Amino acid sequence: MTKVDDSVANRDICGRFCGSCPTYAANNLKADNPNLLFCARGGSAKAAGGKKEGCNCPKCGVHTRYKLTSDYYCMK
């Protein structure tokens, strides 16, 4: 997988997509760190064993910029 920079710019872009993500909301991922930019920071322990309700990652500008090919980074 391509290495995604954990930068302020990428966090800002990602935040627009994570906040409206159905899996993010269903598993209350904002409650624990990491709470966004999972493609750079790794999955959330809170999401382990959680519900997959849909994924906004493929629509995110970070996903496009880094030519990522996966989804559900919060659960990995």
PQR file with spaces between the fields and no chain letter, atoms N, CA, C, O and H, PARSE charges and radii, in Angstrom:
ATOM       1  N    MET     1       0.842   -1.177    0.000 -0.4000 1.5000
ATOM       2  CA   MET     1       0.000    0.000    0.000 -0.0000 2.0000
ATOM       3  C    MET     1       0.890    1.245    0.000  0.5500 1.7000
ATOM       4  O    MET     1       1.958    1.253    0.613 -0.5500 1.4000
ATOM       5  N    THR     2       0.451    2.274   -0.679 -0.4000 1.5000
ATOM       6  CA   THR     2       1.139    3.543   -0.720 -0.0000 2.0000
ATOM       7  C    THR     2       1.126    4.180    0.662  0.5500 1.7000
ATOM       8  O    THR     2       0.119    4.124    1.367 -0.5500 1.4000
ATOM       9  H    THR     2      -0.416    2.268   -1.177  0.4000 1.0000
ATOM      10  N    LYS     3       2.240    4.782    1.048 -0.4000 1.5000
ATOM      11  CA   LYS     3       2.337    5.459    2.343 -0.0000 2.0000
ATOM      12  C    LYS     3       1.647    6.816    2.251  0.5500 1.7000
ATOM      13  O    LYS     3       2.024    7.663    1.441 -0.5500 1.4000
ATOM      14  H    LYS     3       3.059    4.827    0.476  0.4000 1.0000
ATOM      15  N    VAL     4       0.634    7.012    3.091 -0.4000 1.5000
ATOM      16  CA   VAL     4      -0.120    8.265    3.138 -0.0000 2.0000
ATOM      17  C    VAL     4       0.478    9.145    4.226  0.5500 1.7000
ATOM      18  O    VAL     4       0.696    8.692    5.350 -0.5500 1.4000
ATOM      19  H    VAL     4       0.328    6.324    3.749  0.4000 1.0000
ATOM      20  N    ASP     5       0.742   10.399    3.892 -0.4000 1.5000
ATOM      21  CA   ASP     5       1.285   11.345    4.864 -0.0000 2.0000
ATOM      22  C    ASP     5       0.228   11.725    5.892  0.5500 1.7000
ATOM      23  O    ASP     5      -0.909   12.043    5.544 -0.5500 1.4000
ATOM      24  H    ASP     5       0.565   10.767    2.979  0.4000 1.0000
ATOM      25  N    ASP     6       0.617   11.689    7.155 -0.4000 1.5000
ATOM      26  CA   ASP     6      -0.258   12.119    8.247 -0.0000 2.0000
ATOM      27  C    ASP     6      -0.069   13.624    8.423  0.5500 1.7000
ATOM      28  O    ASP     6       0.572   14.080    9.370 -0.5500 1.4000
ATOM      29  H    ASP     6       1.541   11.431    7.438  0.4000 1.0000
ATOM      30  N    SER     7      -0.638   14.380    7.494 -0.4000 1.5000
ATOM      31  CA   SER     7      -0.459   15.828    7.468 -0.0000 2.0000
ATOM      32  C    SER     7      -1.760   16.542    7.810  0.5500 1.7000
ATOM      33  O    SER     7      -2.842   15.957    7.752 -0.5500 1.4000
ATOM      34  H    SER     7      -1.159   14.010    6.724  0.4000 1.0000
ATOM      35  N    VAL     8      -1.637   17.802    8.163 -0.4000 1.5000
ATOM      36  CA   VAL     8      -2.816   18.626    8.462 -0.0000 2.0000
ATOM      37  C    VAL     8      -3.725   18.692    7.237  0.5500 1.7000
ATOM      38  O    VAL     8      -4.944   18.576    7.358 -0.5500 1.4000
ATOM      39  H    VAL     8      -0.758   18.278    8.210  0.4000 1.0000
ATOM      40  N    ALA     9      -3.133   18.877    6.063 -0.4000 1.5000
ATOM      41  CA   ALA     9      -3.928   18.958    4.836 -0.0000 2.0000
ATOM      42  C    ALA     9      -4.716   17.674    4.599  0.5500 1.7000
ATOM      43  O    ALA     9      -5.900   17.729    4.267 -0.5500 1.4000
ATOM      44  H    ALA     9      -2.142   18.972    5.965  0.4000 1.0000
ATOM      45  N    ASN    10      -4.072   16.517    4.767 -0.4000 1.5000
ATOM      46  CA   ASN    10      -4.771   15.245    4.573 -0.0000 2.0000
ATOM      47  C    ASN    10      -5.833   15.024    5.641  0.5500 1.7000
ATOM      48  O    ASN    10      -6.901   14.489    5.342 -0.5500 1.4000
ATOM      49  H    ASN    10      -3.110   16.473    5.037  0.4000 1.0000
ATOM      50  N    ARG    11      -5.562   15.425    6.881 -0.4000 1.5000
ATOM      51  CA   ARG    11      -6.575   15.304    7.936 -0.0000 2.0000
ATOM      52  C    ARG    11      -7.792   16.173    7.623  0.5500 1.7000
ATOM      53  O    ARG    11      -8.926   15.764    7.870 -0.5500 1.4000
ATOM      54  H    ARG    11      -4.694   15.859    7.123  0.4000 1.0000
ATOM      55  N    ASP    12      -7.562   17.365    7.081 -0.4000 1.5000
ATOM      56  CA   ASP    12      -8.675   18.248    6.717 -0.0000 2.0000
ATOM      57  C    ASP    12      -9.531   17.641    5.615  0.5500 1.7000
ATOM      58  O    ASP    12     -10.760   17.666    5.691 -0.5500 1.4000
ATOM      59  H    ASP    12      -6.641   17.698    6.880  0.4000 1.0000
ATOM      60  N    ILE    13      -8.882   17.098    4.594 -0.4000 1.5000
ATOM      61  CA   ILE    13      -9.614   16.458    3.494 -0.0000 2.0000
ATOM      62  C    ILE    13     -10.396   15.263    4.022  0.5500 1.7000
ATOM      63  O    ILE    13     -11.589   15.126    3.752 -0.5500 1.4000
ATOM      64  H    ILE    13      -7.884   17.079    4.533  0.4000 1.0000
ATOM      65  N    CYS    14      -9.730   14.410    4.767 -0.4000 1.5000
ATOM      66  CA   CYS    14     -10.344   13.197    5.296 -0.0000 2.0000
ATOM      67  C    CYS    14     -11.528   13.517    6.204  0.5500 1.7000
ATOM      68  O    CYS    14     -12.556   12.842    6.146 -0.5500 1.4000
ATOM      69  H    CYS    14      -8.761   14.521    4.987  0.4000 1.0000
ATOM      70  N    GLY    15     -11.389   14.527    7.030 -0.4000 1.5000
ATOM      71  CA   GLY    15     -12.436   14.868    7.978 -0.0000 2.0000
ATOM      72  C    GLY    15     -13.781   15.140    7.329  0.5500 1.7000
ATOM      73  O    GLY    15     -14.827   14.904    7.933 -0.5500 1.4000
ATOM      74  H    GLY    15     -10.554   15.075    7.077  0.4000 1.0000
ATOM      75  N    ARG    16     -13.754   15.632    6.110 -0.4000 1.5000
ATOM      76  CA   ARG    16     -15.011   15.899    5.387 -0.0000 2.0000
ATOM      77  C    ARG    16     -15.730   14.603    5.021  0.5500 1.7000
ATOM      78  O    ARG    16     -16.951   14.595    4.867 -0.5500 1.4000
ATOM      79  H    ARG    16     -12.904   15.824    5.619  0.4000 1.0000
ATOM      80  N    PHE    17     -14.993   13.528    4.883 -0.4000 1.5000
ATOM      81  CA   PHE    17     -15.580   12.248    4.487 -0.0000 2.0000
ATOM      82  C    PHE    17     -15.857   11.342    5.679  0.5500 1.7000
ATOM      83  O    PHE    17     -16.885   10.665    5.712 -0.5500 1.4000
ATOM      84  H    PHE    17     -14.001   13.535    5.009  0.4000 1.0000
ATOM      85  N    CYS    18     -14.959   11.318    6.655 -0.4000 1.5000
ATOM      86  CA   CYS    18     -15.169   10.474    7.838 -0.0000 2.0000
ATOM      87  C    CYS    18     -16.422   10.890    8.605  0.5500 1.7000
ATOM      88  O    CYS    18     -17.188   10.035    9.049 -0.5500 1.4000
ATOM      89  H    CYS    18     -14.124   11.867    6.628  0.4000 1.0000
ATOM      90  N    GLY    19     -16.631   12.170    8.762 -0.4000 1.5000
ATOM      91  CA   GLY    19     -17.765   12.649    9.545 -0.0000 2.0000
ATOM      92  C    GLY    19     -19.113   12.188    9.029  0.5500 1.7000
ATOM      93  O    GLY    19     -20.053   12.031    9.808 -0.5500 1.4000
ATOM      94  H    GLY    19     -16.009   12.865    8.402  0.4000 1.0000
ATOM      95  N    SER    20     -19.222   11.970    7.725 -0.4000 1.5000
ATOM      96  CA   SER    20     -20.492   11.526    7.154 -0.0000 2.0000
ATOM      97  C    SER    20     -20.497   10.033    6.802  0.5500 1.7000
ATOM      98  O    SER    20     -21.446    9.544    6.188 -0.5500 1.4000
ATOM      99  H    SER    20     -18.459   12.098    7.092  0.4000 1.0000
ATOM     100  N    CYS    21     -19.453    9.321    7.184 -0.4000 1.5000
ATOM     101  CA   CYS    21     -19.342    7.897    6.859 -0.0000 2.0000
ATOM     102  C    CYS    21     -20.268    7.066    7.747  0.5500 1.7000
ATOM     103  O    CYS    21     -20.240    7.226    8.967 -0.5500 1.4000
ATOM     104  H    CYS    21     -18.683    9.718    7.682  0.4000 1.0000
ATOM     105  N    PRO    22     -21.086    6.187    7.172 -0.5600 1.5000
ATOM     106  CA   PRO    22     -22.008    5.394    7.986  0.2800 2.0000
ATOM     107  C    PRO    22     -21.312    4.437    8.960  0.5500 1.7000
ATOM     108  O    PRO    22     -21.827    4.202   10.053 -0.5500 1.4000
ATOM     109  N    THR    23     -20.165    3.885    8.593 -0.4000 1.5000
ATOM     110  CA   THR    23     -19.436    2.997    9.502 -0.0000 2.0000
ATOM     111  C    THR    23     -18.821    3.801   10.644  0.5500 1.7000
ATOM     112  O    THR    23     -18.813    3.350   11.790 -0.5500 1.4000
ATOM     113  H    THR    23     -19.746    4.075    7.705  0.4000 1.0000
ATOM     114  N    TYR    24     -18.316    4.970   10.339 -0.4000 1.5000
ATOM     115  CA   TYR    24     -17.738    5.864   11.344 -0.0000 2.0000
ATOM     116  C    TYR    24     -18.792    6.202   12.392  0.5500 1.7000
ATOM     117  O    TYR    24     -18.524    6.139   13.592 -0.5500 1.4000
ATOM     118  H    TYR    24     -18.322    5.337    9.409  0.4000 1.0000
ATOM     119  N    ALA    25     -19.977    6.555   11.942 -0.4000 1.5000
ATOM     120  CA   ALA    25     -21.063    6.916   12.862 -0.0000 2.0000
ATOM     121  C    ALA    25     -21.565    5.706   13.646  0.5500 1.7000
ATOM     122  O    ALA    25     -21.755    5.792   14.860 -0.5500 1.4000
ATOM     123  H    ALA    25     -20.195    6.607   10.968  0.4000 1.0000
ATOM     124  N    ALA    26     -21.780    4.590   12.974 -0.4000 1.5000
ATOM     125  CA   ALA    26     -22.341    3.400   13.621 -0.0000 2.0000
ATOM     126  C    ALA    26     -21.453    2.864   14.732  0.5500 1.7000
ATOM     127  O    ALA    26     -21.940    2.292   15.707 -0.5500 1.4000
ATOM     128  H    ALA    26     -21.626    4.520   11.988  0.4000 1.0000
ATOM     129  N    ASN    27     -20.147    3.054   14.580 -0.4000 1.5000
ATOM     130  CA   ASN    27     -19.201    2.526   15.566 -0.0000 2.0000
ATOM     131  C    ASN    27     -18.631    3.610   16.480  0.5500 1.7000
ATOM     132  O    ASN    27     -17.718    3.342   17.261 -0.5500 1.4000
ATOM     133  H    ASN    27     -19.751    3.518   13.788  0.4000 1.0000
ATOM     134  N    ASN    28     -19.163    4.834   16.387 -0.4000 1.5000
ATOM     135  CA   ASN    28     -18.750    5.966   17.222 -0.0000 2.0000
ATOM     136  C    ASN    28     -17.226    6.134   17.224  0.5500 1.7000
ATOM     137  O    ASN    28     -16.606    6.235   18.283 -0.5500 1.4000
ATOM     138  H    ASN    28     -19.905    5.051   15.752  0.4000 1.0000
ATOM     139  N    LEU    29     -16.631    6.161   16.024 -0.4000 1.5000
ATOM     140  CA   LEU    29     -15.184    6.202   15.908 -0.0000 2.0000
ATOM     141  C    LEU    29     -14.588    7.546   16.302  0.5500 1.7000
ATOM     142  O    LEU    29     -13.375    7.648   16.487 -0.5500 1.4000
ATOM     143  H    LEU    29     -17.134    6.079   15.164  0.4000 1.0000
ATOM     144  N    LYS    30     -15.413    8.574   16.433 -0.4000 1.5000
ATOM     145  CA   LYS    30     -14.878    9.867   16.864 -0.0000 2.0000
ATOM     146  C    LYS    30     -14.472    9.850   18.340  0.5500 1.7000
ATOM     147  O    LYS    30     -13.788   10.763   18.804 -0.5500 1.4000
ATOM     148  H    LYS    30     -16.398    8.490   16.283  0.4000 1.0000
ATOM     149  N    ALA    31     -14.886    8.827   19.073 -0.4000 1.5000
ATOM     150  CA   ALA    31     -14.655    8.766   20.521 -0.0000 2.0000
ATOM     151  C    ALA    31     -13.223    8.388   20.898  0.5500 1.7000
ATOM     152  O    ALA    31     -12.796    8.689   22.013 -0.5500 1.4000
ATOM     153  H    ALA    31     -15.441    8.085   18.696  0.4000 1.0000
ATOM     154  N    ASP    32     -12.476    7.746   20.019 -0.4000 1.5000
ATOM     155  CA   ASP    32     -11.124    7.283   20.352 -0.0000 2.0000
ATOM     156  C    ASP    32     -10.149    7.614   19.236  0.5500 1.7000
ATOM     157  O    ASP    32     -10.543    7.753   18.078 -0.5500 1.4000
ATOM     158  H    ASP    32     -12.823    7.501   19.114  0.4000 1.0000
ATOM     159  N    ASN    33      -8.884    7.740   19.586 -0.4000 1.5000
ATOM     160  CA   ASN    33      -7.839    7.963   18.580 -0.0000 2.0000
ATOM     161  C    ASN    33      -7.297    6.641   18.085  0.5500 1.7000
ATOM     162  O    ASN    33      -7.230    5.693   18.867 -0.5500 1.4000
ATOM     163  H    ASN    33      -8.565    7.627   20.527  0.4000 1.0000
ATOM     164  N    PRO    34      -6.904    6.527   16.823 -0.5600 1.5000
ATOM     165  CA   PRO    34      -7.081    7.566   15.828  0.2800 2.0000
ATOM     166  C    PRO    34      -8.556    7.711   15.481  0.5500 1.7000
ATOM     167  O    PRO    34      -9.301    6.732   15.491 -0.5500 1.4000
ATOM     168  N    ASN    35      -8.973    8.928   15.177 -0.4000 1.5000
ATOM     169  CA   ASN    35     -10.386    9.146   14.882 -0.0000 2.0000
ATOM     170  C    ASN    35     -10.619    9.656   13.468  0.5500 1.7000
ATOM     171  O    ASN    35     -11.735   10.052   13.130 -0.5500 1.4000
ATOM     172  H    ASN    35      -8.367    9.724   15.170  0.4000 1.0000
ATOM     173  N    LEU    36      -9.587    9.652   12.645 -0.4000 1.5000
ATOM     174  CA   LEU    36      -9.700    9.927   11.209 -0.0000 2.0000
ATOM     175  C    LEU    36      -8.372    9.654   10.545  0.5500 1.7000
ATOM     176  O    LEU    36      -7.394    9.339   11.224 -0.5500 1.4000
ATOM     177  H    LEU    36      -8.681    9.330   12.920  0.4000 1.0000
ATOM     178  N    LEU    37      -8.318    9.765    9.258 -0.4000 1.5000
ATOM     179  CA   LEU    37      -7.147    9.474    8.435 -0.0000 2.0000
ATOM     180  C    LEU    37      -6.574    8.086    8.748  0.5500 1.7000
ATOM     181  O    LEU    37      -5.370    7.913    8.937 -0.5500 1.4000
ATOM     182  H    LEU    37      -9.113   10.021    8.707  0.4000 1.0000
ATOM     183  N    PHE    38      -7.460    7.131    8.794 -0.4000 1.5000
ATOM     184  CA   PHE    38      -7.089    5.750    9.123 -0.0000 2.0000
ATOM     185  C    PHE    38      -6.125    5.155    8.100  0.5500 1.7000
ATOM     186  O    PHE    38      -5.338    4.271    8.440 -0.5500 1.4000
ATOM     187  H    PHE    38      -8.438    7.272    8.641  0.4000 1.0000
ATOM     188  N    CYS    39      -6.172    5.625    6.855 -0.4000 1.5000
ATOM     189  CA   CYS    39      -5.260    5.109    5.829 -0.0000 2.0000
ATOM     190  C    CYS    39      -3.811    5.461    6.140  0.5500 1.7000
ATOM     191  O    CYS    39      -2.903    4.798    5.640 -0.5500 1.4000
ATOM     192  H    CYS    39      -6.811    6.344    6.579  0.4000 1.0000
ATOM     193  N    ALA    40      -3.573    6.487    6.952 -0.4000 1.5000
ATOM     194  CA   ALA    40      -2.216    6.859    7.363 -0.0000 2.0000
ATOM     195  C    ALA    40      -1.905    6.423    8.786  0.5500 1.7000
ATOM     196  O    ALA    40      -0.769    6.065    9.098 -0.5500 1.4000
ATOM     197  H    ALA    40      -4.311    7.025    7.358  0.4000 1.0000
ATOM     198  N    ARG    41      -2.920    6.453    9.650 -0.4000 1.5000
ATOM     199  CA   ARG    41      -2.696    6.229   11.072 -0.0000 2.0000
ATOM     200  C    ARG    41      -2.982    4.813   11.532  0.5500 1.7000
ATOM     201  O    ARG    41      -2.571    4.423   12.625 -0.5500 1.4000
ATOM     202  H    ARG    41      -3.843    6.744    9.396  0.4000 1.0000
ATOM     203  N    GLY    42      -3.677    4.041   10.720 -0.4000 1.5000
ATOM     204  CA   GLY    42      -4.057    2.693   11.114 -0.0000 2.0000
ATOM     205  C    GLY    42      -5.481    2.644   11.608  0.5500 1.7000
ATOM     206  O    GLY    42      -6.117    3.675   11.825 -0.5500 1.4000
ATOM     207  H    GLY    42      -4.010    4.358    9.832  0.4000 1.0000
ATOM     208  N    GLY    43      -5.970    1.447   11.781 -0.4000 1.5000
ATOM     209  CA   GLY    43      -7.352    1.234   12.187 -0.0000 2.0000
ATOM     210  C    GLY    43      -7.629    1.646   13.615  0.5500 1.7000
ATOM     211  O    GLY    43      -6.714    1.864   14.408 -0.5500 1.4000
ATOM     212  H    GLY    43      -5.453    0.609   11.605  0.4000 1.0000
ATOM     213  N    SER    44      -8.899    1.749   13.925 -0.4000 1.5000
ATOM     214  CA   SER    44      -9.344    2.098   15.257 -0.0000 2.0000
ATOM     215  C    SER    44      -9.616    0.827   16.056  0.5500 1.7000
ATOM     216  O    SER    44     -10.292   -0.081   15.570 -0.5500 1.4000
ATOM     217  H    SER    44      -9.643    1.572   13.281  0.4000 1.0000
ATOM     218  N    ALA    45      -9.099    0.759   17.262 -0.4000 1.5000
ATOM     219  CA   ALA    45      -9.399   -0.390   18.126 -0.0000 2.0000
ATOM     220  C    ALA    45     -10.896   -0.456   18.384  0.5500 1.7000
ATOM     221  O    ALA    45     -11.449   -1.539   18.575 -0.5500 1.4000
ATOM     222  H    ALA    45      -8.550    1.496   17.657  0.4000 1.0000
ATOM     223  N    LYS    46     -11.552    0.695   18.390 -0.4000 1.5000
ATOM     224  CA   LYS    46     -12.995    0.757   18.611 -0.0000 2.0000
ATOM     225  C    LYS    46     -13.763    0.084   17.463  0.5500 1.7000
ATOM     226  O    LYS    46     -14.860   -0.433   17.674 -0.5500 1.4000
ATOM     227  H    LYS    46     -11.103    1.575   18.234  0.4000 1.0000
ATOM     228  N    ALA    47     -13.194    0.090   16.257 -0.4000 1.5000
ATOM     229  CA   ALA    47     -13.863   -0.500   15.095 -0.0000 2.0000
ATOM     230  C    ALA    47     -13.657   -2.002   14.997  0.5500 1.7000
ATOM     231  O    ALA    47     -14.384   -2.673   14.264 -0.5500 1.4000
ATOM     232  H    ALA    47     -12.303    0.510   16.086  0.4000 1.0000
ATOM     233  N    ALA    48     -12.689   -2.542   15.714 -0.4000 1.5000
ATOM     234  CA   ALA    48     -12.425   -3.977   15.653 -0.0000 2.0000
ATOM     235  C    ALA    48     -13.680   -4.741   16.047  0.5500 1.7000
ATOM     236  O    ALA    48     -14.208   -4.566   17.145 -0.5500 1.4000
ATOM     237  H    ALA    48     -12.099   -1.998   16.310  0.4000 1.0000
ATOM     238  N    GLY    49     -14.142   -5.573   15.159 -0.4000 1.5000
ATOM     239  CA   GLY    49     -15.363   -6.335   15.410 -0.0000 2.0000
ATOM     240  C    GLY    49     -16.633   -5.514   15.243  0.5500 1.7000
ATOM     241  O    GLY    49     -17.728   -5.988   15.548 -0.5500 1.4000
ATOM     242  H    GLY    49     -13.713   -5.715   14.267  0.4000 1.0000
ATOM     243  N    GLY    50     -16.489   -4.281   14.760 -0.4000 1.5000
ATOM     244  CA   GLY    50     -17.645   -3.404   14.576 -0.0000 2.0000
ATOM     245  C    GLY    50     -18.437   -3.744   13.331  0.5500 1.7000
ATOM     246  O    GLY    50     -18.144   -4.713   12.630 -0.5500 1.4000
ATOM     247  H    GLY    50     -15.599   -3.896   14.512  0.4000 1.0000
ATOM     248  N    LYS    51     -19.441   -2.932   13.071 -0.4000 1.5000
ATOM     249  CA   LYS    51     -20.325   -3.139   11.931 -0.0000 2.0000
ATOM     250  C    LYS    51     -19.825   -2.370   10.714  0.5500 1.7000
ATOM     251  O    LYS    51     -19.469   -1.196   10.817 -0.5500 1.4000
ATOM     252  H    LYS    51     -19.679   -2.145   13.641  0.4000 1.0000
ATOM     253  N    LYS    52     -19.801   -3.036    9.563 -0.4000 1.5000
ATOM     254  CA   LYS    52     -19.519   -2.362    8.298 -0.0000 2.0000
ATOM     255  C    LYS    52     -20.848   -1.855    7.751  0.5500 1.7000
ATOM     256  O    LYS    52     -21.719   -2.641    7.381 -0.5500 1.4000
ATOM     257  H    LYS    52     -20.091   -3.990    9.480  0.4000 1.0000
ATOM     258  N    GLU    53     -20.992   -0.545    7.705 -0.4000 1.5000
ATOM     259  CA   GLU    53     -22.249    0.077    7.282 -0.0000 2.0000
ATOM     260  C    GLU    53     -22.118    0.849    5.979  0.5500 1.7000
ATOM     261  O    GLU    53     -23.060    1.522    5.561 -0.5500 1.4000
ATOM     262  H    GLU    53     -20.284    0.095    8.006  0.4000 1.0000
ATOM     263  N    GLY    54     -20.973    0.762    5.339 -0.4000 1.5000
ATOM     264  CA   GLY    54     -20.685    1.545    4.144 -0.0000 2.0000
ATOM     265  C    GLY    54     -19.372    2.275    4.363  0.5500 1.7000
ATOM     266  O    GLY    54     -18.980    2.520    5.503 -0.5500 1.4000
ATOM     267  H    GLY    54     -20.207    0.216    5.679  0.4000 1.0000
ATOM     268  N    CYS    55     -18.688    2.625    3.277 -0.4000 1.5000
ATOM     269  CA   CYS    55     -17.368    3.235    3.391 -0.0000 2.0000
ATOM     270  C    CYS    55     -17.260    4.433    2.452  0.5500 1.7000
ATOM     271  O    CYS    55     -17.549    4.327    1.261 -0.5500 1.4000
ATOM     272  H    CYS    55     -19.007    2.426    2.350  0.4000 1.0000
ATOM     273  N    ASN    56     -16.843    5.572    3.001 -0.4000 1.5000
ATOM     274  CA   ASN    56     -16.643    6.782    2.200 -0.0000 2.0000
ATOM     275  C    ASN    56     -15.229    6.917    1.661  0.5500 1.7000
ATOM     276  O    ASN    56     -14.965    7.817    0.865 -0.5500 1.4000
ATOM     277  H    ASN    56     -16.609    5.658    3.969  0.4000 1.0000
ATOM     278  N    CYS    57     -14.320    6.054    2.069 -0.4000 1.5000
ATOM     279  CA   CYS    57     -12.909    6.204    1.667 -0.0000 2.0000
ATOM     280  C    CYS    57     -12.715    6.343    0.156  0.5500 1.7000
ATOM     281  O    CYS    57     -11.979    7.235   -0.265 -0.5500 1.4000
ATOM     282  H    CYS    57     -14.534    5.323    2.716  0.4000 1.0000
ATOM     283  N    PRO    58     -13.328    5.517   -0.672 -0.5600 1.5000
ATOM     284  CA   PRO    58     -13.083    5.641   -2.113  0.2800 2.0000
ATOM     285  C    PRO    58     -13.497    6.988   -2.702  0.5500 1.7000
ATOM     286  O    PRO    58     -13.046    7.331   -3.795 -0.5500 1.4000
ATOM     287  N    LYS    59     -14.331    7.753   -2.023 -0.4000 1.5000
ATOM     288  CA   LYS    59     -14.767    9.064   -2.499 -0.0000 2.0000
ATOM     289  C    LYS    59     -13.841   10.182   -2.022  0.5500 1.7000
ATOM     290  O    LYS    59     -13.947   11.313   -2.497 -0.5500 1.4000
ATOM     291  H    LYS    59     -14.697    7.474   -1.135  0.4000 1.0000
ATOM     292  N    CYS    60     -12.946    9.884   -1.100 -0.4000 1.5000
ATOM     293  CA   CYS    60     -12.093   10.872   -0.449 -0.0000 2.0000
ATOM     294  C    CYS    60     -10.948   11.311   -1.359  0.5500 1.7000
ATOM     295  O    CYS    60     -10.388   10.497   -2.093 -0.5500 1.4000
ATOM     296  H    CYS    60     -12.860    8.966   -0.714  0.4000 1.0000
ATOM     297  N    GLY    61     -10.604   12.588   -1.310 -0.4000 1.5000
ATOM     298  CA   GLY    61      -9.500   13.122   -2.100 -0.0000 2.0000
ATOM     299  C    GLY    61      -8.157   12.519   -1.729  0.5500 1.7000
ATOM     300  O    GLY    61      -7.276   12.419   -2.583 -0.5500 1.4000
ATOM     301  H    GLY    61     -11.060   13.249   -0.713  0.4000 1.0000
ATOM     302  N    VAL    62      -7.977   12.116   -0.484 -0.4000 1.5000
ATOM     303  CA   VAL    62      -6.734   11.462   -0.065 -0.0000 2.0000
ATOM     304  C    VAL    62      -6.617   10.110   -0.767  0.5500 1.7000
ATOM     305  O    VAL    62      -5.544    9.746   -1.249 -0.5500 1.4000
ATOM     306  H    VAL    62      -8.692   12.197    0.210  0.4000 1.0000
ATOM     307  N    HIS    63      -7.701    9.385   -0.821 -0.4000 1.5000
ATOM     308  CA   HIS    63      -7.740    8.081   -1.493 -0.0000 2.0000
ATOM     309  C    HIS    63      -7.337    8.242   -2.957  0.5500 1.7000
ATOM     310  O    HIS    63      -6.559    7.446   -3.482 -0.5500 1.4000
ATOM     311  H    HIS    63      -8.572    9.681   -0.430  0.4000 1.0000
ATOM     312  N    THR    64      -7.861    9.258   -3.603 -0.4000 1.5000
ATOM     313  CA   THR    64      -7.558    9.512   -5.005 -0.0000 2.0000
ATOM     314  C    THR    64      -6.111    9.965   -5.185  0.5500 1.7000
ATOM     315  O    THR    64      -5.405    9.442   -6.047 -0.5500 1.4000
ATOM     316  H    THR    64      -8.493    9.905   -3.177  0.4000 1.0000
ATOM     317  N    ARG    65      -5.662   10.926   -4.384 -0.4000 1.5000
ATOM     318  CA   ARG    65      -4.311   11.479   -4.506 -0.0000 2.0000
ATOM     319  C    ARG    65      -3.238   10.405   -4.366  0.5500 1.7000
ATOM     320  O    ARG    65      -2.244   10.412   -5.092 -0.5500 1.4000
ATOM     321  H    ARG    65      -6.235   11.351   -3.683  0.4000 1.0000
ATOM     322  N    TYR    66      -3.443    9.484   -3.430 -0.4000 1.5000
ATOM     323  CA   TYR    66      -2.440    8.446   -3.176 -0.0000 2.0000
ATOM     324  C    TYR    66      -2.702    7.152   -3.949  0.5500 1.7000
ATOM     325  O    TYR    66      -1.998    6.158   -3.777 -0.5500 1.4000
ATOM     326  H    TYR    66      -4.251    9.478   -2.839  0.4000 1.0000
ATOM     327  N    LYS    67      -3.723    7.183   -4.800 -0.4000 1.5000
ATOM     328  CA   LYS    67      -4.064    6.024   -5.635 -0.0000 2.0000
ATOM     329  C    LYS    67      -4.280    4.765   -4.794  0.5500 1.7000
ATOM     330  O    LYS    67      -3.793    3.683   -5.122 -0.5500 1.4000
ATOM     331  H    LYS    67      -4.295    7.991   -4.940  0.4000 1.0000
ATOM     332  N    LEU    68      -5.018    4.939   -3.708 -0.4000 1.5000
ATOM     333  CA   LEU    68      -5.320    3.811   -2.830 -0.0000 2.0000
ATOM     334  C    LEU    68      -6.356    2.919   -3.491  0.5500 1.7000
ATOM     335  O    LEU    68      -7.138    3.387   -4.319 -0.5500 1.4000
ATOM     336  H    LEU    68      -5.414    5.818   -3.442  0.4000 1.0000
ATOM     337  N    THR    69      -6.371    1.664   -3.141 -0.4000 1.5000
ATOM     338  CA   THR    69      -7.272    0.719   -3.795 -0.0000 2.0000
ATOM     339  C    THR    69      -8.162   -0.039   -2.815  0.5500 1.7000
ATOM     340  O    THR    69      -8.969   -0.870   -3.230 -0.5500 1.4000
ATOM     341  H    THR    69      -5.736    1.284   -2.468  0.4000 1.0000
ATOM     342  N    SER    70      -8.025    0.232   -1.541 -0.4000 1.5000
ATOM     343  CA   SER    70      -8.788   -0.510   -0.551 -0.0000 2.0000
ATOM     344  C    SER    70      -9.882    0.368    0.055  0.5500 1.7000
ATOM     345  O    SER    70     -10.129    1.483   -0.407 -0.5500 1.4000
ATOM     346  H    SER    70      -7.369    0.907   -1.203  0.4000 1.0000
ATOM     347  N    ASP    71     -10.520   -0.141    1.074 -0.4000 1.5000
ATOM     348  CA   ASP    71     -11.551    0.593    1.798 -0.0000 2.0000
ATOM     349  C    ASP    71     -11.582    0.094    3.245  0.5500 1.7000
ATOM     350  O    ASP    71     -10.803   -0.785    3.616 -0.5500 1.4000
ATOM     351  H    ASP    71     -10.320   -1.046    1.450  0.4000 1.0000
ATOM     352  N    TYR    72     -12.467    0.645    4.048 -0.4000 1.5000
ATOM     353  CA   TYR    72     -12.615    0.274    5.455 -0.0000 2.0000
ATOM     354  C    TYR    72     -11.274    0.309    6.201  0.5500 1.7000
ATOM     355  O    TYR    72     -10.967   -0.604    6.967 -0.5500 1.4000
ATOM     356  H    TYR    72     -13.099    1.358    3.746  0.4000 1.0000
ATOM     357  N    TYR    73     -10.484    1.352    5.981 -0.4000 1.5000
ATOM     358  CA   TYR    73      -9.192    1.494    6.662 -0.0000 2.0000
ATOM     359  C    TYR    73      -9.382    1.579    8.178  0.5500 1.7000
ATOM     360  O    TYR    73      -8.488    1.203    8.935 -0.5500 1.4000
ATOM     361  H    TYR    73     -10.733    2.094    5.359  0.4000 1.0000
ATOM     362  N    CYS    74     -10.515    2.059    8.613 -0.4000 1.5000
ATOM     363  CA   CYS    74     -10.771    2.192   10.064 -0.0000 2.0000
ATOM     364  C    CYS    74     -10.820    0.838   10.747  0.5500 1.7000
ATOM     365  O    CYS    74     -10.612    0.749   11.957 -0.5500 1.4000
ATOM     366  H    CYS    74     -11.241    2.364    7.997  0.4000 1.0000
ATOM     367  N    MET    75     -11.092   -0.220    9.989 -0.4000 1.5000
ATOM     368  CA   MET    75     -11.257   -1.545   10.567 -0.0000 2.0000
ATOM     369  C    MET    75     -10.034   -2.435   10.350  0.5500 1.7000
ATOM     370  O    MET    75     -10.049   -3.610   10.718 -0.5500 1.4000
ATOM     371  H    MET    75     -11.261   -0.147    9.006  0.4000 1.0000
ATOM     372  N    LYS    76      -8.990   -1.890    9.762 -0.4000 1.5000
ATOM     373  CA   LYS    76      -7.810   -2.718    9.449 -0.0000 2.0000
ATOM     374  C    LYS    76      -6.716   -2.523   10.445  0.5500 1.7000
ATOM     375  O    LYS    76      -5.658   -3.141   10.329 -0.5500 1.4000
ATOM     376  H    LYS    76      -8.978   -0.936    9.463  0.4000 1.0000
